[in-house]
Amino acid sequence: MAAMPTMNTMNLADAMNLGCVCRTLNPQRLREQLETDPSLLGLTSALAHTHPHLFSQTAVFLDAQVHTTLAHTIAAIERVFALPGYQQYTLAQASPMAQHHFGPAGVFMGYDFHISADGPHLIEINTNAGGALLNAALARAHQACCGGLQSVLPAATDLAGLDATWMEMFHTEWRSQRGTQTLRTVLIVDDAPHTQYLAPEFELARQLLQNHGLQAVVADACELRFENGALWHPALPPGTPVDMVYNRLTDFDLSEPTHTALRDAYAAGATVRTPNPRTHALAAHKRNLITLGDDAQLAAWGVPEDDRAVLRSTIPHTTSVRPDTADALWAARRTLFFKPVAGYGAKAAYRGDKLTKRVWAEIVAGDFIAQELVPPSERMVEVDGAPTLLKLDVRAYTYQGHIQLLAARTYSGQTTNMRTPGGGFCPVLVLPRVPVADTGLQLPVKMDCTC
């Protein structure tokens, strides 16, 4: 039997995740990053009260080769999305709203990965992935740790440039539908937005847009009116229509009655909506994970072998749960994870080894997929003075197939929850693949940078 790898023979990122318990979050710096405008004063204190486990005090480390695989996987998937055969097949199963094609690609795409011993595996794709602005603020508020790493640390990411990157993203979405017309107003829309868990991020988005010369409002979808060929909201000046909607709704096809105004305005092309029903249907519907793992079908659509090889290695096998396959899936349940096809945010998602017969009956009767279980990797953190292993996943925030920001979420339990002591959002630091022994670093490492 082969010997288990020691801390010094692991790749550096894995060794650091398991051997470094440095707390590198600078709370004062985080406050400065979150409260960049007088209208945001008190946000940090409010988050500490309402979201005590939103931000981790530790960073997560990622191997450079894993980072490269993430980038290749996302680019390959986006090339599949662009294929006529894929679009025809996917949209044939989608809602009428998804048939409209106005041009926008969708801001803040999110690709979620588990990192296993054989590399990253895609768990989920989200078209309105939350947390990008919060994670940017968090990354800027973390300090460097572990002095022995300085010789191998990459140059600091230009996090300050992210604001400009994101504004160009919004303007690109606008130009894709409106050409050279001037973008003036943006609504950040959700249901009862001020009650949503990530409501603080809506305020950060509002401030970002306002800082770059736009009128921006956080709006409840039920407050919208579609009249005289335009979308209106009472918070905008009289006679000023809504130019763009930054969508945070999870009613992806706009089928709910309270979204009639938004649905009618979108169908008429009266407002630019990003992300939109078409983007969700092509990218984030759970059934697409089945399609992306169907190598024969991808080949028939003309996906080149290089891209198919990447997807074969990173897309866990996924299948539909149907009455005729129920017995076989139940027998194999310990190796599977079950998700509703129309779900989001890990709602009604279940590890197969935790299933009861009652829940299984609901899964079979519902519309679910079964995904090959890929256990998450782990991060050692310190909780109340005790070393504690937490699970982690990595999210890539992207636009048009390019990674803009990486973040991680650490947690305990079946799924990410932002309620785990010591867990929450973490900045991601990409490390080169070098032996730990070559760095001169002695693990484990413990340093408190929070004071």
JORAGI-V239487 format. One record per residue. N is the residue number from 1. RES is the residue in one small letter. OMEGA is omega in whole degrees, 0 to 359 (NA if undefined). NEAR is the number of other C-alpha atoms within 8 Angstrom. Layout:
BEGIN
n=N res=RES omega=OMEGA near=NEAR
n=N res=RES omega=OMEGA near=NEAR
END
This chain:
BEGIN
n=1 res=m omega=181 near=2
n=2 res=a omega=179 near=3
n=3 res=a omega=176 near=4
n=4 res=m omega=179 near=4
n=5 res=p omega=175 near=7
n=6 res=t omega=179 near=6
n=7 res=m omega=183 near=9
n=8 res=n omega=178 near=9
n=9 res=t omega=173 near=9
n=10 res=m omega=169 near=11
n=11 res=n omega=190 near=11
n=12 res=l omega=183 near=13
n=13 res=a omega=180 near=13
n=14 res=d omega=180 near=11
n=15 res=a omega=179 near=13
n=16 res=m omega=179 near=10
n=17 res=n omega=182 near=12
n=18 res=l omega=186 near=10
n=19 res=g omega=181 near=11
n=20 res=c omega=178 near=13
n=21 res=v omega=178 near=13
n=22 res=c omega=174 near=13
n=23 res=r omega=191 near=12
n=24 res=t omega=179 near=15
n=25 res=l omega=176 near=14
n=26 res=n omega=186 near=12
n=27 res=p omega=180 near=8
n=28 res=q omega=178 near=6
n=29 res=r omega=177 near=10
n=30 res=l omega=178 near=14
n=31 res=r omega=180 near=9
n=32 res=e omega=182 near=8
n=33 res=q omega=181 near=11
n=34 res=l omega=186 near=12
n=35 res=e omega=185 near=13
n=36 res=t omega=183 near=7
n=37 res=d omega=178 near=7
n=38 res=p omega=180 near=6
n=39 res=s omega=182 near=5
n=40 res=l omega=180 near=10
n=41 res=l omega=181 near=8
n=42 res=g omega=182 near=7
n=43 res=l omega=183 near=10
n=44 res=t omega=179 near=11
n=45 res=s omega=179 near=7
n=46 res=a omega=179 near=9
n=47 res=l omega=179 near=11
n=48 res=a omega=180 near=8
n=49 res=h omega=186 near=7
n=50 res=t omega=184 near=6
n=51 res=h omega=188 near=10
n=52 res=p omega=182 near=9
n=53 res=h omega=179 near=12
n=54 res=l omega=183 near=11
n=55 res=f omega=173 near=10
n=56 res=s omega=176 near=13
n=57 res=q omega=182 near=9
n=58 res=t omega=174 near=12
n=59 res=a omega=174 near=12
n=60 res=v omega=183 near=11
n=61 res=f omega=182 near=12
n=62 res=l omega=179 near=12
n=63 res=d omega=184 near=14
n=64 res=a omega=179 near=10
n=65 res=q omega=175 near=8
n=66 res=v omega=178 near=10
n=67 res=h omega=178 near=10
n=68 res=t omega=179 near=8
n=69 res=t omega=176 near=11
n=70 res=l omega=183 near=9
n=71 res=a omega=180 near=10
n=72 res=h omega=180 near=9
n=73 res=t omega=181 near=12
n=74 res=i omega=179 near=11
n=75 res=a omega=179 near=10
n=76 res=a omega=179 near=12
n=77 res=i omega=181 near=10
n=78 res=e omega=175 near=10
n=79 res=r omega=175 near=8
n=80 res=v omega=180 near=10
n=81 res=f omega=185 near=10
n=82 res=a omega=184 near=8
n=83 res=l omega=178 near=9
n=84 res=p omega=181 near=6
n=85 res=g omega=178 near=7
n=86 res=y omega=182 near=11
n=87 res=q omega=179 near=11
n=88 res=q omega=180 near=8
n=89 res=y omega=185 near=8
n=90 res=t omega=183 near=11
n=91 res=l omega=176 near=13
n=92 res=a omega=180 near=6
n=93 res=q omega=188 near=6
n=94 res=a omega=182 near=9
n=95 res=s omega=177 near=8
n=96 res=p omega=180 near=6
n=97 res=m omega=183 near=10
n=98 res=a omega=182 near=15
n=99 res=q omega=178 near=9
n=100 res=h omega=180 near=8
n=101 res=h omega=184 near=6
n=102 res=f omega=176 near=7
n=103 res=g omega=184 near=7
n=104 res=p omega=181 near=14
n=105 res=a omega=180 near=10
n=106 res=g omega=178 near=12
n=107 res=v omega=173 near=13
n=108 res=f omega=168 near=12
n=109 res=m omega=179 near=13
n=110 res=g omega=176 near=13
n=111 res=y omega=183 near=14
n=112 res=d omega=184 near=12
n=113 res=f omega=161 near=12
n=114 res=h omega=181 near=15
n=115 res=i omega=180 near=12
n=116 res=s omega=182 near=11
n=117 res=a omega=180 near=4
n=118 res=d omega=175 near=5
n=119 res=g omega=182 near=9
n=120 res=p omega=177 near=12
n=121 res=h omega=182 near=13
n=122 res=l omega=180 near=12
n=123 res=i omega=187 near=10
n=124 res=e omega=172 near=10
n=125 res=i omega=180 near=11
n=126 res=n omega=179 near=11
n=127 res=t omega=175 near=14
n=128 res=n omega=185 near=11
n=129 res=a omega=180 near=10
n=130 res=g omega=170 near=7
n=131 res=g omega=186 near=8
n=132 res=a omega=183 near=10
n=133 res=l omega=176 near=9
n=134 res=l omega=181 near=10
n=135 res=n omega=176 near=12
n=136 res=a omega=177 near=11
n=137 res=a omega=181 near=11
n=138 res=l omega=181 near=14
n=139 res=a omega=180 near=11
n=140 res=r omega=184 near=10
n=141 res=a omega=178 near=12
n=142 res=h omega=179 near=12
n=143 res=q omega=174 near=8
n=144 res=a omega=177 near=5
n=145 res=c omega=170 near=9
n=146 res=c omega=185 near=10
n=147 res=g omega=181 near=5
n=148 res=g omega=181 near=8
n=149 res=l omega=190 near=11
n=150 res=q omega=183 near=7
n=151 res=s omega=182 near=6
n=152 res=v omega=180 near=8
n=153 res=l omega=176 near=8
n=154 res=p omega=175 near=7
n=155 res=a omega=182 near=4
n=156 res=a omega=176 near=4
n=157 res=t omega=179 near=4
n=158 res=d omega=181 near=6
n=159 res=l omega=180 near=8
n=160 res=a omega=180 near=5
n=161 res=g omega=182 near=7
n=162 res=l omega=180 near=10
n=163 res=d omega=179 near=8
n=164 res=a omega=178 near=7
n=165 res=t omega=181 near=9
n=166 res=w omega=178 near=8
n=167 res=m omega=176 near=10
n=168 res=e omega=176 near=8
n=169 res=m omega=179 near=10
n=170 res=f omega=180 near=9
n=171 res=h omega=176 near=9
n=172 res=t omega=176 near=9
n=173 res=e omega=180 near=15
n=174 res=w omega=182 near=13
n=175 res=r omega=181 near=10
n=176 res=s omega=180 near=10
n=177 res=q omega=187 near=10
n=178 res=r omega=177 near=7
n=179 res=g omega=186 near=7
n=180 res=t omega=176 near=5
n=181 res=q omega=184 near=6
n=182 res=t omega=174 near=4
n=183 res=l omega=182 near=9
n=184 res=r omega=189 near=8
n=185 res=t omega=178 near=11
n=186 res=v omega=173 near=14
n=187 res=l omega=173 near=12
n=188 res=i omega=196 near=15
n=189 res=v omega=171 near=14
n=190 res=d omega=172 near=11
n=191 res=d omega=181 near=8
n=192 res=a omega=191 near=9
n=193 res=p omega=184 near=12
n=194 res=h omega=176 near=5
n=195 res=t omega=183 near=6
n=196 res=q omega=184 near=7
n=197 res=y omega=180 near=5
n=198 res=l omega=177 near=8
n=199 res=a omega=178 near=10
n=200 res=p omega=179 near=9
n=201 res=e omega=177 near=11
n=202 res=f omega=179 near=11
n=203 res=e omega=176 near=10
n=204 res=l omega=178 near=11
n=205 res=a omega=178 near=10
n=206 res=r omega=182 near=12
n=207 res=q omega=178 near=10
n=208 res=l omega=182 near=9
n=209 res=l omega=179 near=13
n=210 res=q omega=179 near=10
n=211 res=n omega=181 near=7
n=212 res=h omega=167 near=7
n=213 res=g omega=180 near=7
n=214 res=l omega=169 near=11
n=215 res=q omega=184 near=10
n=216 res=a omega=183 near=12
n=217 res=v omega=169 near=10
n=218 res=v omega=192 near=11
n=219 res=a omega=172 near=12
n=220 res=d omega=183 near=11
n=221 res=a omega=182 near=12
n=222 res=c omega=180 near=7
n=223 res=e omega=184 near=8
n=224 res=l omega=175 near=12
n=225 res=r omega=174 near=9
n=226 res=f omega=183 near=12
n=227 res=e omega=175 near=7
n=228 res=n omega=175 near=4
n=229 res=g omega=180 near=8
n=230 res=a omega=177 near=11
n=231 res=l omega=186 near=16
n=232 res=w omega=174 near=12
n=233 res=h omega=187 near=11
n=234 res=p omega=181 near=8
n=235 res=a omega=178 near=5
n=236 res=l omega=179 near=10
n=237 res=p omega=179 near=6
n=238 res=p omega=179 near=5
n=239 res=g omega=181 near=4
n=240 res=t omega=181 near=7
n=241 res=p omega=176 near=10
n=242 res=v omega=178 near=13
n=243 res=d omega=186 near=12
n=244 res=m omega=173 near=13
n=245 res=v omega=169 near=13
n=246 res=y omega=189 near=11
n=247 res=n omega=170 near=12
n=248 res=r omega=178 near=8
n=249 res=l omega=172 near=8
n=250 res=t omega=169 near=5
n=251 res=d omega=194 near=7
n=252 res=f omega=180 near=9
n=253 res=d omega=176 near=8
n=254 res=l omega=183 near=11
n=255 res=s omega=183 near=9
n=256 res=e omega=184 near=7
n=257 res=p omega=182 near=5
n=258 res=t omega=182 near=7
n=259 res=h omega=184 near=11
n=260 res=t omega=182 near=10
n=261 res=a omega=180 near=11
n=262 res=l omega=180 near=13
n=263 res=r omega=183 near=10
n=264 res=d omega=179 near=9
n=265 res=a omega=179 near=14
n=266 res=y omega=182 near=11
n=267 res=a omega=179 near=9
n=268 res=a omega=184 near=7
n=269 res=g omega=185 near=8
n=270 res=a omega=178 near=11
n=271 res=t omega=176 near=12
n=272 res=v omega=183 near=13
n=273 res=r omega=181 near=11
n=274 res=t omega=349 near=13
n=275 res=p omega=187 near=14
n=276 res=n omega=183 near=12
n=277 res=p omega=180 near=11
n=278 res=r omega=179 near=12
n=279 res=t omega=179 near=13
n=280 res=h omega=181 near=14
n=281 res=a omega=183 near=12
n=282 res=l omega=190 near=12
n=283 res=a omega=196 near=11
n=284 res=a omega=177 near=12
n=285 res=h omega=187 near=11
n=286 res=k omega=180 near=13
n=287 res=r omega=180 near=9
n=288 res=n omega=177 near=11
n=289 res=l omega=175 near=11
n=290 res=i omega=182 near=12
n=291 res=t omega=182 near=9
n=292 res=l omega=177 near=11
n=293 res=g omega=181 near=12
n=294 res=d omega=187 near=8
n=295 res=d omega=182 near=9
n=296 res=a omega=179 near=6
n=297 res=q omega=177 near=8
n=298 res=l omega=178 near=13
n=299 res=a omega=180 near=11
n=300 res=a omega=178 near=7
n=301 res=w omega=176 near=9
n=302 res=g omega=177 near=6
n=303 res=v omega=183 near=10
n=304 res=p omega=184 near=7
n=305 res=e omega=181 near=7
n=306 res=d omega=179 near=6
n=307 res=d omega=180 near=10
n=308 res=r omega=179 near=13
n=309 res=a omega=177 near=8
n=310 res=v omega=182 near=12
n=311 res=l omega=177 near=13
n=312 res=r omega=184 near=10
n=313 res=s omega=187 near=8
n=314 res=t omega=180 near=11
n=315 res=i omega=177 near=12
n=316 res=p omega=179 near=14
n=317 res=h omega=184 near=8
n=318 res=t omega=180 near=11
n=319 res=t omega=177 near=8
n=320 res=s omega=172 near=9
n=321 res=v omega=180 near=13
n=322 res=r omega=179 near=7
n=323 res=p omega=183 near=8
n=324 res=d omega=177 near=5
n=325 res=t omega=188 near=8
n=326 res=a omega=184 near=10
n=327 res=d omega=181 near=8
n=328 res=a omega=180 near=7
n=329 res=l omega=177 near=10
n=330 res=w omega=180 near=7
n=331 res=a omega=182 near=7
n=332 res=a omega=191 near=8
n=333 res=r omega=183 near=11
n=334 res=r omega=179 near=8
n=335 res=t omega=187 near=9
n=336 res=l omega=173 near=13
n=337 res=f omega=187 near=13
n=338 res=f omega=182 near=12
n=339 res=k omega=173 near=14
n=340 res=p omega=185 near=13
n=341 res=v omega=181 near=10
n=342 res=a omega=184 near=7
n=343 res=g omega=177 near=10
n=344 res=y omega=175 near=6
n=345 res=g omega=178 near=4
n=346 res=a omega=178 near=9
n=347 res=k omega=179 near=6
n=348 res=a omega=176 near=7
n=349 res=a omega=189 near=10
n=350 res=y omega=165 near=10
n=351 res=r omega=183 near=13
n=352 res=g omega=182 near=11
n=353 res=d omega=179 near=8
n=354 res=k omega=187 near=6
n=355 res=l omega=168 near=9
n=356 res=t omega=178 near=6
n=357 res=k omega=181 near=6
n=358 res=r omega=180 near=6
n=359 res=v omega=179 near=8
n=360 res=w omega=178 near=9
n=361 res=a omega=178 near=8
n=362 res=e omega=179 near=8
n=363 res=i omega=181 near=11
n=364 res=v omega=181 near=12
n=365 res=a omega=181 near=7
n=366 res=g omega=180 near=7
n=367 res=d omega=187 near=10
n=368 res=f omega=167 near=12
n=369 res=i omega=173 near=14
n=370 res=a omega=183 near=13
n=371 res=q omega=176 near=12
n=372 res=e omega=183 near=10
n=373 res=l omega=175 near=9
n=374 res=v omega=181 near=8
n=375 res=p omega=179 near=6
n=376 res=p omega=171 near=10
n=377 res=s omega=189 near=10
n=378 res=e omega=177 near=10
n=379 res=r omega=176 near=12
n=380 res=m omega=176 near=13
n=381 res=v omega=177 near=13
n=382 res=e omega=179 near=10
n=383 res=v omega=181 near=9
n=384 res=d omega=177 near=4
n=385 res=g omega=182 near=5
n=386 res=a omega=174 near=6
n=387 res=p omega=185 near=9
n=388 res=t omega=177 near=8
n=389 res=l omega=174 near=9
n=390 res=l omega=174 near=12
n=391 res=k omega=177 near=11
n=392 res=l omega=166 near=13
n=393 res=d omega=182 near=13
n=394 res=v omega=178 near=12
n=395 res=r omega=173 near=12
n=396 res=a omega=173 near=12
n=397 res=y omega=189 near=14
n=398 res=t omega=168 near=14
n=399 res=y omega=181 near=13
n=400 res=q omega=174 near=6
n=401 res=g omega=181 near=8
n=402 res=h omega=179 near=9
n=403 res=i omega=176 near=10
n=404 res=q omega=184 near=10
n=405 res=l omega=172 near=9
n=406 res=l omega=175 near=11
n=407 res=a omega=177 near=12
n=408 res=a omega=173 near=13
n=409 res=r omega=178 near=14
n=410 res=t omega=190 near=17
n=411 res=y omega=167 near=15
n=412 res=s omega=182 near=9
n=413 res=g omega=184 near=5
n=414 res=q omega=186 near=6
n=415 res=t omega=177 near=8
n=416 res=t omega=187 near=10
n=417 res=n omega=181 near=7
n=418 res=m omega=179 near=13
n=419 res=r omega=183 near=11
n=420 res=t omega=175 near=11
n=421 res=p omega=182 near=6
n=422 res=g omega=183 near=10
n=423 res=g omega=180 near=15
n=424 res=g omega=177 near=15
n=425 res=f omega=177 near=13
n=426 res=c omega=169 near=17
n=427 res=p omega=180 near=14
n=428 res=v omega=178 near=12
n=429 res=l omega=181 near=8
n=430 res=v omega=182 near=11
n=431 res=l omega=176 near=13
n=432 res=p omega=179 near=12
n=433 res=r omega=177 near=10
n=434 res=v omega=176 near=8
n=435 res=p omega=179 near=11
n=436 res=v omega=183 near=14
n=437 res=a omega=182 near=8
n=438 res=d omega=182 near=7
n=439 res=t omega=186 near=11
n=440 res=g omega=183 near=8
n=441 res=l omega=177 near=10
n=442 res=q omega=179 near=5
n=443 res=l omega=1 near=8
n=444 res=p omega=181 near=7
n=445 res=v omega=176 near=10
n=446 res=k omega=178 near=8
n=447 res=m omega=180 near=10
n=448 res=d omega=180 near=8
n=449 res=c omega=188 near=11
n=450 res=t omega=183 near=8
n=451 res=c omega=NA near=4
END
